[in-house]
């Protein structure tokens, strides 16, 4: 709240100032506590998802021989590998929706007001959409049909940033940590559906 007061008194060229201006332009204007929540939303939605994705990506890439070398030797493959990692290890496994009218989904009749979990992680392994869905294949056809960033009006606004971050972080890890490998294959995953990821990941590398 203090920061909001400060930016109202003396606007600057930052996110909080932009949010305050946007909130004022709405009719009715957005409440101040809602404005205050946005940076926190961005931090949670933007940080924990990407960091978890980096851990999951390492398991996927280091778990089978050659996958890391392939990325290292062909940087053009990185964007596709990022998409394939997000498809297989979707950090947002699913989120909730409420039906606004009676609807039939997958042969099931639902009344208005039903609470649903839309499971992006499951859709990303739909064998009607992806051939051999459990396989890691960054060269597969229709790679960008995955739903790791959701779909529709709530599609992830941070998707370009997340793609950029992963596309930088993964090659950089292989570059900076030669011989990077898993030190322990007994992996423990956090039992959550949002920001799916590992409790810890032990790795080792060669020190020259
Ligand atoms: C690998 C990284 C990420 C994944 C897997 C991911 C996933 C998602 C998904 C599935 C949604 C849709 C939510 C829904 O359907 O209700 C979403 C929405 C959102 N994401 Fe991301 N996200 C990632 C990174 C980021 C980053 C880096 C930011 C911002 C810095 C961000 C900010 C948001 C916000 C603000 C929304 C809400 C959009 C809305 O409701 O209109 N995300 N994200």
py3Dmol code that shows the C-alpha trace and the ligand (Angstrom):
import py3Dmol

protein = """\
ATOM      1  CA  UNK A   1       0.000   0.000   0.000  1.00  0.00           C
ATOM      2  CA  UNK A   2       2.859   2.373   0.847  1.00  0.00           C
ATOM      3  CA  UNK A   3       4.316   1.876  -2.614  1.00  0.00           C
ATOM      4  CA  UNK A   4       0.923   2.600  -4.206  1.00  0.00           C
ATOM      5  CA  UNK A   5       0.668   5.861  -2.208  1.00  0.00           C
ATOM      6  CA  UNK A   6       4.177   6.804  -3.224  1.00  0.00           C
ATOM      7  CA  UNK A   7       3.556   6.133  -6.930  1.00  0.00           C
ATOM      8  CA  UNK A   8       0.290   8.049  -6.806  1.00  0.00           C
ATOM      9  CA  UNK A   9       2.145  11.058  -5.381  1.00  0.00           C
ATOM     10  CA  UNK A  10       5.108  10.738  -7.742  1.00  0.00           C
ATOM     11  CA  UNK A  11       4.477   8.509 -10.803  1.00  0.00           C
ATOM     12  CA  UNK A  12       7.552   6.888 -12.365  1.00  0.00           C
ATOM     13  CA  UNK A  13       8.200   4.641 -15.333  1.00  0.00           C
ATOM     14  CA  UNK A  14       7.503   1.358 -13.534  1.00  0.00           C
ATOM     15  CA  UNK A  15       4.938  -1.454 -13.387  1.00  0.00           C
ATOM     16  CA  UNK A  16       3.156  -0.141 -10.275  1.00  0.00           C
ATOM     17  CA  UNK A  17       2.605   3.279 -11.875  1.00  0.00           C
ATOM     18  CA  UNK A  18       1.285   1.620 -15.054  1.00  0.00           C
ATOM     19  CA  UNK A  19      -1.040  -0.605 -13.013  1.00  0.00           C
ATOM     20  CA  UNK A  20      -2.422   2.364 -11.083  1.00  0.00           C
ATOM     21  CA  UNK A  21      -3.120   4.223 -14.318  1.00  0.00           C
ATOM     22  CA  UNK A  22      -4.801   1.178 -15.875  1.00  0.00           C
ATOM     23  CA  UNK A  23      -6.894   0.617 -12.713  1.00  0.00           C
ATOM     24  CA  UNK A  24      -8.109   4.235 -12.798  1.00  0.00           C
ATOM     25  CA  UNK A  25      -9.119   3.898 -16.472  1.00  0.00           C
ATOM     26  CA  UNK A  26     -11.481   1.013 -15.738  1.00  0.00           C
ATOM     27  CA  UNK A  27     -15.169   1.603 -15.137  1.00  0.00           C
ATOM     28  CA  UNK A  28     -15.681   1.000 -12.245  1.00  0.00           C
ATOM     29  CA  UNK A  29     -12.008   1.513 -11.288  1.00  0.00           C
ATOM     30  CA  UNK A  30     -10.106  -1.490  -9.930  1.00  0.00           C
ATOM     31  CA  UNK A  31      -9.823  -1.575  -6.116  1.00  0.00           C
ATOM     32  CA  UNK A  32      -6.421  -0.757  -4.653  1.00  0.00           C
ATOM     33  CA  UNK A  33      -5.947  -4.161  -3.029  1.00  0.00           C
ATOM     34  CA  UNK A  34      -6.576  -5.785  -6.428  1.00  0.00           C
ATOM     35  CA  UNK A  35      -3.873  -3.567  -7.938  1.00  0.00           C
ATOM     36  CA  UNK A  36      -1.552  -4.535  -5.112  1.00  0.00           C
ATOM     37  CA  UNK A  37      -2.121  -8.226  -5.851  1.00  0.00           C
ATOM     38  CA  UNK A  38      -0.930  -8.068  -9.463  1.00  0.00           C
ATOM     39  CA  UNK A  39       2.849  -7.858  -8.841  1.00  0.00           C
ATOM     40  CA  UNK A  40       2.499 -10.743  -6.380  1.00  0.00           C
ATOM     41  CA  UNK A  41       0.557 -12.764  -8.987  1.00  0.00           C
ATOM     42  CA  UNK A  42       3.294 -12.075 -11.511  1.00  0.00           C
ATOM     43  CA  UNK A  43       5.991 -13.149  -9.066  1.00  0.00           C
ATOM     44  CA  UNK A  44       4.280 -16.414  -8.196  1.00  0.00           C
ATOM     45  CA  UNK A  45       3.022 -17.202 -11.704  1.00  0.00           C
ATOM     46  CA  UNK A  46       6.286 -16.183 -13.292  1.00  0.00           C
ATOM     47  CA  UNK A  47       8.933 -17.428 -10.895  1.00  0.00           C
ATOM     48  CA  UNK A  48       7.877 -20.752  -9.486  1.00  0.00           C
ATOM     49  CA  UNK A  49       6.678 -22.099 -12.850  1.00  0.00           C
ATOM     50  CA  UNK A  50       9.910 -21.370 -14.687  1.00  0.00           C
ATOM     51  CA  UNK A  51      12.233 -22.528 -11.903  1.00  0.00           C
ATOM     52  CA  UNK A  52      10.277 -25.765 -11.554  1.00  0.00           C
ATOM     53  CA  UNK A  53      10.369 -26.222 -15.333  1.00  0.00           C
ATOM     54  CA  UNK A  54      14.174 -25.913 -15.280  1.00  0.00           C
ATOM     55  CA  UNK A  55      14.433 -28.757 -12.746  1.00  0.00           C
ATOM     56  CA  UNK A  56      12.010 -30.982 -14.661  1.00  0.00           C
ATOM     57  CA  UNK A  57      13.824 -30.200 -17.901  1.00  0.00           C
ATOM     58  CA  UNK A  58      17.127 -31.339 -16.436  1.00  0.00           C
ATOM     59  CA  UNK A  59      15.621 -34.671 -15.415  1.00  0.00           C
ATOM     60  CA  UNK A  60      14.203 -35.141 -18.892  1.00  0.00           C
ATOM     61  CA  UNK A  61      17.386 -34.111 -20.696  1.00  0.00           C
ATOM     62  CA  UNK A  62      19.924 -35.777 -18.406  1.00  0.00           C
ATOM     63  CA  UNK A  63      17.860 -38.895 -17.793  1.00  0.00           C
ATOM     64  CA  UNK A  64      18.631 -40.355 -21.236  1.00  0.00           C
ATOM     65  CA  UNK A  65      22.064 -40.340 -22.875  1.00  0.00           C
ATOM     66  CA  UNK A  66      22.565 -37.915 -25.741  1.00  0.00           C
ATOM     67  CA  UNK A  67      19.686 -35.510 -25.208  1.00  0.00           C
ATOM     68  CA  UNK A  68      21.853 -32.803 -23.635  1.00  0.00           C
ATOM     69  CA  UNK A  69      24.578 -33.279 -26.285  1.00  0.00           C
ATOM     70  CA  UNK A  70      21.961 -32.921 -29.003  1.00  0.00           C
ATOM     71  CA  UNK A  71      20.897 -29.540 -27.624  1.00  0.00           C
ATOM     72  CA  UNK A  72      24.479 -28.487 -27.075  1.00  0.00           C
ATOM     73  CA  UNK A  73      25.477 -29.274 -30.658  1.00  0.00           C
ATOM     74  CA  UNK A  74      22.326 -27.941 -32.330  1.00  0.00           C
ATOM     75  CA  UNK A  75      21.198 -24.668 -30.740  1.00  0.00           C
ATOM     76  CA  UNK A  76      18.484 -24.400 -33.408  1.00  0.00           C
ATOM     77  CA  UNK A  77      16.720 -27.262 -31.646  1.00  0.00           C
ATOM     78  CA  UNK A  78      16.401 -25.372 -28.343  1.00  0.00           C
ATOM     79  CA  UNK A  79      13.000 -23.678 -28.966  1.00  0.00           C
ATOM     80  CA  UNK A  80      11.412 -27.003 -29.981  1.00  0.00           C
ATOM     81  CA  UNK A  81      13.007 -28.787 -27.025  1.00  0.00           C
ATOM     82  CA  UNK A  82      11.548 -26.160 -24.691  1.00  0.00           C
ATOM     83  CA  UNK A  83       8.063 -26.786 -26.122  1.00  0.00           C
ATOM     84  CA  UNK A  84       8.471 -30.547 -25.809  1.00  0.00           C
ATOM     85  CA  UNK A  85       9.663 -30.203 -22.203  1.00  0.00           C
ATOM     86  CA  UNK A  86       6.675 -27.987 -21.362  1.00  0.00           C
ATOM     87  CA  UNK A  87       4.356 -30.516 -22.995  1.00  0.00           C
ATOM     88  CA  UNK A  88       5.732 -33.458 -21.042  1.00  0.00           C
ATOM     89  CA  UNK A  89       6.432 -31.737 -17.732  1.00  0.00           C
ATOM     90  CA  UNK A  90       3.757 -29.009 -17.677  1.00  0.00           C
ATOM     91  CA  UNK A  91       4.422 -27.029 -14.480  1.00  0.00           C
ATOM     92  CA  UNK A  92       0.738 -26.034 -14.384  1.00  0.00           C
ATOM     93  CA  UNK A  93      -0.797 -29.500 -14.488  1.00  0.00           C
ATOM     94  CA  UNK A  94      -4.320 -28.145 -14.192  1.00  0.00           C
ATOM     95  CA  UNK A  95      -6.464 -25.289 -12.952  1.00  0.00           C
ATOM     96  CA  UNK A  96     -10.090 -24.752 -12.024  1.00  0.00           C
ATOM     97  CA  UNK A  97     -13.068 -23.524 -13.999  1.00  0.00           C
ATOM     98  CA  UNK A  98     -16.791 -23.102 -13.241  1.00  0.00           C
ATOM     99  CA  UNK A  99     -19.377 -23.891 -15.924  1.00  0.00           C
ATOM    100  CA  UNK A 100     -21.575 -20.875 -16.730  1.00  0.00           C
ATOM    101  CA  UNK A 101     -24.328 -22.977 -18.366  1.00  0.00           C
ATOM    102  CA  UNK A 102     -25.327 -26.633 -18.662  1.00  0.00           C
ATOM    103  CA  UNK A 103     -22.878 -28.369 -20.975  1.00  0.00           C
ATOM    104  CA  UNK A 104     -21.834 -31.848 -22.094  1.00  0.00           C
ATOM    105  CA  UNK A 105     -18.088 -32.459 -22.011  1.00  0.00           C
ATOM    106  CA  UNK A 106     -16.571 -35.743 -23.088  1.00  0.00           C
ATOM    107  CA  UNK A 107     -20.015 -37.349 -22.903  1.00  0.00           C
ATOM    108  CA  UNK A 108     -20.642 -36.131 -19.329  1.00  0.00           C
ATOM    109  CA  UNK A 109     -23.568 -33.759 -18.693  1.00  0.00           C
ATOM    110  CA  UNK A 110     -22.718 -30.939 -16.320  1.00  0.00           C
ATOM    111  CA  UNK A 111     -25.053 -28.379 -14.756  1.00  0.00           C
ATOM    112  CA  UNK A 112     -24.307 -24.646 -14.650  1.00  0.00           C
ATOM    113  CA  UNK A 113     -22.056 -23.799 -11.712  1.00  0.00           C
ATOM    114  CA  UNK A 114     -20.101 -27.083 -11.735  1.00  0.00           C
ATOM    115  CA  UNK A 115     -16.491 -26.824 -10.561  1.00  0.00           C
ATOM    116  CA  UNK A 116     -14.054 -28.494 -12.940  1.00  0.00           C
ATOM    117  CA  UNK A 117     -10.369 -29.042 -13.092  1.00  0.00           C
ATOM    118  CA  UNK A 118      -9.097 -28.621 -16.618  1.00  0.00           C
ATOM    119  CA  UNK A 119      -6.069 -30.827 -16.760  1.00  0.00           C
ATOM    120  CA  UNK A 120      -3.507 -29.370 -19.155  1.00  0.00           C
ATOM    121  CA  UNK A 121      -1.000 -32.074 -18.226  1.00  0.00           C
ATOM    122  CA  UNK A 122      -3.417 -34.778 -19.356  1.00  0.00           C
ATOM    123  CA  UNK A 123      -4.343 -32.969 -22.596  1.00  0.00           C
ATOM    124  CA  UNK A 124      -0.629 -32.720 -23.342  1.00  0.00           C
ATOM    125  CA  UNK A 125      -0.390 -36.501 -23.365  1.00  0.00           C
ATOM    126  CA  UNK A 126      -3.541 -37.065 -25.430  1.00  0.00           C
ATOM    127  CA  UNK A 127      -2.655 -39.834 -27.894  1.00  0.00           C
ATOM    128  CA  UNK A 128      -5.285 -38.465 -30.334  1.00  0.00           C
ATOM    129  CA  UNK A 129      -3.186 -35.315 -30.636  1.00  0.00           C
ATOM    130  CA  UNK A 130       0.390 -36.484 -30.028  1.00  0.00           C
ATOM    131  CA  UNK A 131       1.781 -39.705 -31.430  1.00  0.00           C
ATOM    132  CA  UNK A 132       3.585 -41.764 -28.737  1.00  0.00           C
ATOM    133  CA  UNK A 133       2.768 -38.993 -26.245  1.00  0.00           C
ATOM    134  CA  UNK A 134       5.065 -40.220 -23.471  1.00  0.00           C
ATOM    135  CA  UNK A 135       8.153 -39.982 -25.709  1.00  0.00           C
ATOM    136  CA  UNK A 136      10.439 -36.956 -25.704  1.00  0.00           C
ATOM    137  CA  UNK A 137      10.669 -35.922 -29.338  1.00  0.00           C
ATOM    138  CA  UNK A 138      11.465 -32.263 -30.042  1.00  0.00           C
ATOM    139  CA  UNK A 139      11.099 -32.998 -33.760  1.00  0.00           C
ATOM    140  CA  UNK A 140       7.539 -34.276 -33.496  1.00  0.00           C
ATOM    141  CA  UNK A 141       4.811 -32.805 -35.721  1.00  0.00           C
ATOM    142  CA  UNK A 142       2.284 -30.451 -34.129  1.00  0.00           C
ATOM    143  CA  UNK A 143       4.494 -29.701 -31.160  1.00  0.00           C
ATOM    144  CA  UNK A 144       2.862 -26.331 -30.534  1.00  0.00           C
ATOM    145  CA  UNK A 145      -0.548 -27.905 -29.946  1.00  0.00           C
ATOM    146  CA  UNK A 146       0.321 -28.391 -26.276  1.00  0.00           C
ATOM    147  CA  UNK A 147      -1.679 -26.576 -23.588  1.00  0.00           C
ATOM    148  CA  UNK A 148       1.075 -25.971 -21.035  1.00  0.00           C
ATOM    149  CA  UNK A 149       0.244 -22.240 -21.104  1.00  0.00           C
ATOM    150  CA  UNK A 150      -3.534 -22.753 -21.040  1.00  0.00           C
ATOM    151  CA  UNK A 151      -5.960 -21.679 -23.729  1.00  0.00           C
ATOM    152  CA  UNK A 152      -8.446 -18.880 -24.384  1.00  0.00           C
ATOM    153  CA  UNK A 153      -8.777 -15.561 -22.585  1.00  0.00           C
ATOM    154  CA  UNK A 154      -6.601 -16.649 -19.673  1.00  0.00           C
ATOM    155  CA  UNK A 155      -3.742 -17.883 -21.861  1.00  0.00           C
ATOM    156  CA  UNK A 156      -0.496 -17.218 -19.991  1.00  0.00           C
ATOM    157  CA  UNK A 157       0.633 -13.622 -20.504  1.00  0.00           C
ATOM    158  CA  UNK A 158       4.147 -14.672 -19.496  1.00  0.00           C
ATOM    159  CA  UNK A 159       4.526 -17.382 -22.160  1.00  0.00           C
ATOM    160  CA  UNK A 160       7.020 -15.411 -24.315  1.00  0.00           C
ATOM    161  CA  UNK A 161       9.104 -14.594 -21.235  1.00  0.00           C
ATOM    162  CA  UNK A 162       8.988 -18.191 -19.967  1.00  0.00           C
ATOM    163  CA  UNK A 163      10.067 -19.505 -23.383  1.00  0.00           C
ATOM    164  CA  UNK A 164      12.897 -16.990 -23.476  1.00  0.00           C
ATOM    165  CA  UNK A 165      14.076 -17.837 -19.950  1.00  0.00           C
ATOM    166  CA  UNK A 166      14.082 -21.593 -20.556  1.00  0.00           C
ATOM    167  CA  UNK A 167      15.737 -21.177 -23.944  1.00  0.00           C
ATOM    168  CA  UNK A 168      18.563 -19.237 -22.282  1.00  0.00           C
ATOM    169  CA  UNK A 169      18.881 -21.162 -19.008  1.00  0.00           C
ATOM    170  CA  UNK A 170      19.135 -24.714 -20.349  1.00  0.00           C
ATOM    171  CA  UNK A 171      21.930 -24.218 -22.926  1.00  0.00           C
ATOM    172  CA  UNK A 172      23.745 -22.016 -20.425  1.00  0.00           C
ATOM    173  CA  UNK A 173      23.695 -24.746 -17.773  1.00  0.00           C
ATOM    174  CA  UNK A 174      25.172 -27.269 -20.230  1.00  0.00           C
ATOM    175  CA  UNK A 175      27.744 -24.706 -21.344  1.00  0.00           C
ATOM    176  CA  UNK A 176      28.836 -23.628 -17.867  1.00  0.00           C
ATOM    177  CA  UNK A 177      28.677 -27.013 -16.110  1.00  0.00           C
ATOM    178  CA  UNK A 178      30.553 -29.523 -18.310  1.00  0.00           C
ATOM    179  CA  UNK A 179      29.530 -33.135 -17.894  1.00  0.00           C
ATOM    180  CA  UNK A 180      26.390 -32.129 -15.983  1.00  0.00           C
ATOM    181  CA  UNK A 181      24.633 -35.302 -14.834  1.00  0.00           C
ATOM    182  CA  UNK A 182      22.085 -36.550 -12.331  1.00  0.00           C
ATOM    183  CA  UNK A 183      23.739 -37.574  -9.063  1.00  0.00           C
ATOM    184  CA  UNK A 184      20.685 -39.324  -7.691  1.00  0.00           C
ATOM    185  CA  UNK A 185      17.878 -40.855  -9.724  1.00  0.00           C
ATOM    186  CA  UNK A 186      15.491 -41.404  -6.815  1.00  0.00           C
ATOM    187  CA  UNK A 187      13.433 -38.309  -7.521  1.00  0.00           C
ATOM    188  CA  UNK A 188      10.721 -36.902  -5.266  1.00  0.00           C
ATOM    189  CA  UNK A 189       8.073 -34.691  -6.880  1.00  0.00           C
ATOM    190  CA  UNK A 190       6.109 -32.107  -4.927  1.00  0.00           C
ATOM    191  CA  UNK A 191       2.535 -33.407  -4.573  1.00  0.00           C
ATOM    192  CA  UNK A 192       0.901 -30.317  -6.108  1.00  0.00           C
ATOM    193  CA  UNK A 193      -0.894 -29.627  -9.363  1.00  0.00           C
ATOM    194  CA  UNK A 194       0.314 -26.050  -9.880  1.00  0.00           C
ATOM    195  CA  UNK A 195       4.027 -25.486 -10.310  1.00  0.00           C
ATOM    196  CA  UNK A 196       4.698 -29.201 -10.506  1.00  0.00           C
ATOM    197  CA  UNK A 197       8.336 -29.868  -9.809  1.00  0.00           C
ATOM    198  CA  UNK A 198      10.919 -31.643  -7.758  1.00  0.00           C
ATOM    199  CA  UNK A 199      11.479 -31.332  -4.028  1.00  0.00           C
ATOM    200  CA  UNK A 200      15.207 -31.363  -4.801  1.00  0.00           C
ATOM    201  CA  UNK A 201      17.519 -32.354  -7.613  1.00  0.00           C
ATOM    202  CA  UNK A 202      21.062 -33.524  -6.963  1.00  0.00           C
ATOM    203  CA  UNK A 203      23.429 -33.078  -9.890  1.00  0.00           C
ATOM    204  CA  UNK A 204      27.175 -33.231 -10.405  1.00  0.00           C
ATOM    205  CA  UNK A 205      29.576 -31.992 -13.072  1.00  0.00           C
ATOM    206  CA  UNK A 206      33.243 -32.069 -13.997  1.00  0.00           C
ATOM    207  CA  UNK A 207      35.584 -29.501 -12.535  1.00  0.00           C
ATOM    208  CA  UNK A 208      38.483 -29.041 -14.900  1.00  0.00           C
TER     209      UNK A 208
END
"""
ligand_1 = """\
43
LIG
C 6.939 -22.351 -17.758
C 6.392 -21.254 -17.260
C 4.901 -20.995 -17.176
C 3.855 -21.857 -17.281
C 3.870 -23.352 -17.505
C 2.648 -21.055 -17.122
C 1.367 -21.563 -17.199
C 0.232 -20.796 -17.180
C -1.098 -21.307 -17.418
C -1.470 -22.737 -17.718
C -1.945 -20.239 -17.343
C -3.445 -20.265 -17.608
C -4.214 -20.200 -16.339
C -5.677 -20.514 -16.540
O -6.032 -21.216 -17.485
O -6.465 -20.039 -15.717
C -1.152 -19.071 -16.998
C -1.660 -17.820 -16.792
C -0.906 -16.761 -16.372
N 0.461 -16.679 -16.330
Fe 1.722 -18.183 -16.720
N 3.007 -19.751 -16.925
C 4.375 -19.667 -16.960
C 5.130 -18.510 -16.835
C 4.636 -17.270 -16.566
C 5.413 -16.052 -16.444
C 6.933 -15.971 -16.669
C 4.549 -15.057 -16.084
C 4.793 -13.605 -15.827
C 5.941 -13.036 -15.565
C 3.222 -15.633 -16.016
C 2.080 -14.947 -15.685
C 0.812 -15.447 -15.856
C -0.392 -14.674 -15.575
C -0.455 -13.258 -15.024
C -1.474 -15.500 -15.905
C -2.952 -15.162 -15.804
C -3.468 -14.747 -17.149
C -4.976 -14.510 -17.101
O -5.666 -15.056 -16.243
O -5.453 -13.770 -17.962
N 3.315 -16.969 -16.330
N 0.170 -19.435 -16.941
"""
view = py3Dmol.view(width=600, height=400)
view.addModel(protein, "pdb")
view.setStyle({"model": 0}, {"cartoon": {"style": "trace"}})
view.addModel(ligand_1, "xyz")
view.setStyle({"model": 1}, {"stick": {}})
view.zoomTo()
view.show()
